[in-house]
Amino acid sequence: MAGNDDTFPAWFETLIRSIEDGSCGGRVSFGERDPRWSTKLTTNMTEKLAEVLRTHHEIVTDLTLTFIDFGAAGGAALAESLGSLNSLQSLQLSNLDFGSNGGAALAESLGKPAIPSAVST
């Protein structure tokens, strides 16, 4: 993981723990409901989420991410981990910023051609 600070906000620790121990029940949903606000994740947070999704790829069946800025450094790593979710039945992505290369990585990891107008950079 990049950087030296491995401390995360309590809400993020709870999210990560719920995926790791399966208490999320397969459903993971986070982000903002109001378009005026956006959840900005640090690079460490994005990399940690990507790592947990890759490691526990069989747990998540329903993933919803809304109004989140993953940052340029972490967006591609998270996008790649989404492609590893082999139990995924429902994926809802709305108003996300995966950084300059993350949108293309997301399209590739999901096996879809990139649509420039649909990819936020």
N, C-alpha and C positions, 0 to 999 in steps of 0.2 A: 504494500500500500504506500502511496506517495506521501511524503511529509512525515513529521514526527508526532503530530497531535492526533491520537486515536480516541479522543473523547468526543462523544456525540450528544446532541440534545436528547432528553428523556423520551420524547415522542418517537425519535428515530430508533433509539435502542429498543423500545417496545415493538416497533415495526419489525426490526431485524430478528428479535427474539421470537416473535410470533411465527415467522417463516421458518426459523431454525428448529423450533420445537413442534411445529405443525399446528399450534393453537389458532392459527389464522383460518383453519378449516378449508384451506385451499384458495380462499379469497383474499386478495391483497388490493387495497384501494387507498390511494393517498394523493394529496395535492389540494389545490384550492378550488372552491366552488364559484368564487366570485372572480370574474375576469380582470378586475382592477388590481388583484393581488397575484403574485406568483411565488411559489415556494422555490427558493434558490438553494440548491445543494452544493456543498463544498466538493472539491475533487475527492477528498477522502470519503465523504458520505456516498458519492456516486460509485466510487470504486468498491466500497464495502457492500452496497446494495447489489452491484453486479456480481461480486464474489459469492454472496449468499444465494442469489438466484441461480448461478451456475452450479453451486454445490448442492443445493436442494431443489434441483430442477423438476423432480417428480412430485413435489408438494403443491406447487401453485397451479391451480386449474382456472382461475378467474383473476385477471389482472387489469386494474383500471388506474391510469395515471392521467392527471389533469392539471394544467397550468403549473408546470414544473420546468425550471431552468437547470439542466444538468451540467451546464458549462462545457466549454470546448474540450477540455482535457478528459473528462469522464464520460461524455456522451457516447463516444464510439465504443468504449468498454461495456457500457450498459446495453447499448444496442446489440452487441454481439451476444451478450448473455441472454437476451430475450429469445434469440433463436434456439437456445438450448432447452427451453421449457417444453419438454416432450409430453407433459400431461395437460398443457394449456387447452382449454375449451373455449374461453372467451377472452379477448384482448380489446380493451378500449383505450385508445390514446387520443388525447385532446389537448391542443394548444401547448405543445412541448417544445423546448429548445434543446436540441442535442448537440449544438455547436456546429462548426463549419463542416466537419467530416462525419458527424454522427448520424445525420439524416440519411446519407448514402449507405452508411454501415447498417442502419436499421433496415432499410429496404432490402439490402443484400442478405442480412441474417434471417429475414422473414421470407426470403425467396421471391420477392416482388421487385419489379423494376421501379426505380426511383421516379417519382413524379415531382418535378421541381416546385410546382406551386403548392404541393401538400407537405413539403419538407421545410420546417422552420430552421433557419440558420442564424 
